[in-house]
Amino acid sequence: MSDAGDFIDLALQREGSWSRAEALRYGLGKNPGGGGLGFYGASVGAVRGTVRDAGRRYSGLAHDEITALSSELWAVPVFERRLAAVVLLQDNVKLLTNSDLTRLEGFIREARLPDLADPLAVDVVGPLVDGLDVLGRVRADSVLDRWVREPDPWLRRAALLSPLMALRAGAGDWDRFVRHARAVLGEDAAGFTFDSDTEADGATTDDAAAVRDAVTRVLAEMAKRRPELQFTPVGR
C-alpha cells in the first residue's frame, strides 16, 4: 500500500473497538450488502478525523493521487476503509472530473449499503456533476440517465439521490428528478403515494425498496424545505 493508505488503515485499526465492531457486524452485517464486509469498529467521527489527519500529513495530493488512494482504500472489503474512501472523495470533490464517474460507478455497484452508497451519491456524484462545465455536464447527465435504466438498483438509487444537495440549496433540476423518479418507478408510478409525514427508511435491504426509498427521501426533504415543488406521478 501507499504511505497514506498505510497511515489511514493503521489509524482506523487503532481507533477500533471490539464492541463497536460487533455492533456494526450485527447491524450492517445483517444487510445483504454488508455480509461480506469486515469491521474494525472505528466510529464515523474517527474515520473522518483519520482522513483529515492524513490530509495534513500528506498535503498537496493531486487528483490522480486522491483517486488512486480512494481505490486503494476501497479495494479491501472493510467498512471503515470504504467509508474513509468516501470521506476522502467528499473532502476533495472539487478535484474530481467527469471521467471519475466510472470509478464512482464501480464503488456504488459494490457498496450495496445506504451508509456507503448514499454519501457517494449525495456528497460526491451530485457536487461533481454540478461543478462541471457545459460539455462535461451534458456527458455526466447522459451517465446518470444510463444509471436510471440500469438493472442495478443501487445505481438507480444513486441517480435519484445525486441532485439532493443542489435541491436542498434551492437549485437543482427538479423536472429532471421527476423524470428519473417516474422512470425508475415504471408501472408503479401511477400508484405511488407519498405521505409528507413518512420518513425514508435509510436501512432498507430490499432492492426494489431501495429505489422507492430514494424517491421518498427526496420528496420528504423537499416537502419540508421547498414545498412548492410538486411530484405528480404519471396517471394523476
N, C-alpha and C positions, 0 to 999 in steps of 0.2 A: 504493500500500500504506500501511498504518498505520505510525507511527513504530516501534512494537515489531516489526512484520513486517519492515521495512527493516533494523532493527538485527540481527535474527536472520539474515536472508538474507545480509547483507554479512559478518557474522562467520563464517558457515558457509563462505562462499567463501574468506575469508582463511585459514581453518583447513584448507582442502582441499589435496590434493597430486595431481599428475598421475598418479603411480604408483599411489596408492591408488584413484583414480577408475577407472583401467584395470583394477585387480584386482577392484573391485566390478562393473564392467561385464562382465568375463569371468565372474564368479561369479553374481551375482544377475541380470545381464542375459541370461544363457542361459535362465533360468527364464521360461516363457511370461508370467508375471505381471510380470516385470521388463523385458520387451523394450521397452516404451515409456518407460522412466524415464531421466532424466539423472542424472549423479552428479558431485558436487563433489569427492569424495574426502576428506571430513572423517571422522574416527574417531567411533565411538559415544561415547567419552568427551568429545570436543569438542562433539558435539551436545548432550549433557547439560549440559556446562559453559556452553554458549551460552544454553540455555534458563534455566539458573539465573541467569546474569548478567542476562538480560532481566527475570527476575522481580524482581531487586533494583533495576534501573534504572527499571522501570515497575511499582513496587509498588502494591498495592491494587487490582489489576484484579478486577472483579466477574464474576459468571457470564457475562453477555452479552458482555463484552469478551474473556474467555478463550475462549468457544466461537467467537466471530467470528474471533479470531486463529488458532485451530486450523483453521478453514475456509480462511482466507487462506493459511496455510502449505501446507495440503493441496492447494489448487487448482492449484498449479504442479507438474507431474509430475517432481519431482526427489527422489530417495530421501532425502537428508538433510533436506530441508524437511518431507517427510512424517513422517520419524522424529521431527523436532522437534515436530511437531503431536502425535504420540503421547506424547512425553515431557511436553509441556505439559499434556495431559489427565491423565496419570499423576500429575503433581505437584499437580493441582487437582481430583482426582476427588471430593473432599468437597463441591465446589460444584455438581456435576452433579445433574440431576434426571431423573425418568422420561421427560420429553419429549426429552431429549438422545439417547435410544436411536435416534431417527430419523436424526439426524446420524451417529451411530456406525455405523448400518447402511449408510449411504452410503459411509463410509470403508472398511468391511470389504469391501463389494462391489467397490470399486476397488483395494483393497490387493493381493490375489492373491499375496502373498508371506508366508511364515511370519514373516519379520523385521518385518513391519508388522502383519499381521492378528493374530498370536498375542498380542503385548503389549496390543493393543486389547481382546482378549477376556479375557485373564487379569488384567491390571492395571487395566483401566478398566471394562469391562462388568460383570465379576464384583463388584468392590467397590461400584460404583454401585448395582447391584441389592440387594446385602446391606445397604446403608445406607438403603434406603427404608423408609417406614412401611408398615403392613399393606396399606392400599389400594394404595399405589404398587407394592408388591412383587407383589400379585396382577396388576396391569396389566403389570408388567415380565415376570412369568413367562409371561403369555399371548403376549408378543412373542417370548420365547425358544422357546416351543412352536411358534410360527409359523416361526421360523428353522429349526428342526429339520425342518420339512416343505418348506422352500424348495428349488427346483432348484439354487440357487447353492451349491456345495459349501463355499465359504468361510464362508457364514452358518451352515451346519450345523456346520462345524468350530468356529466361534466359540461356538455354543450349547453344544457339548460341553466346550470349554476354560474357559468362563466360571466354573464353580464351583471351579476348581483351587486358587485361593488359599485359599478357605474350607476346602476339604478338607485342604489341607496343614496348616492351623492346628487341625485336629481338629474342625472344624464342617462346615458344608455339608450339602446334601441328597443323600446317596448314592443313595437309591432313585430320586430324580428323574434323576440322571445315568444310572443303569442303564436307566431307561425311554427316555431320549433316545438312549442308545447302541443299544438294541435297535431303536428307530425308524429310525435312520439306516443301520444295517446291513441292515435289512429281511430278505430271504430269506437273506442271508449270515450272519445272526446265529447260526443253529443250527450252522454250520460254523466260526464264528470261534474261533480258538485264540490263546492269549496265553502267551508264554514270559516269565517274570519276568526272565530274563537278557537279553532283547532290548530295546534302546532304540528309542524312536520316531525316525523319520527326519525331522528338522525341515526338511530341504532338499527334501522331496518336491515333485514338479512335477505329478504326475498327479492329476486332480480326485478320482477315486474313492479313490486312495491318501491324499489329503489328509484325507479324512474318517476313514478307518480309522486313519490315523496319530494323529489326535486321541484316539481311543479308546485306542490303545496307549499313548500318552503318559500319560494319566491313570492307567491301570491300572499302568504301570511305576512311577510315583511312589507310588501307594498301596500297591503291593506292598512297597516299602521303608519307607514312613512309617507306614502303617496296614494291616498285613497281615490284620487281622480283617475288613476289607471285602472281600467276595467278589462277583465278577461271574459270573453263570451265564446264558449266552445262552439264548434260547428253545429248547426241544427237548432240553436237557441234563437 
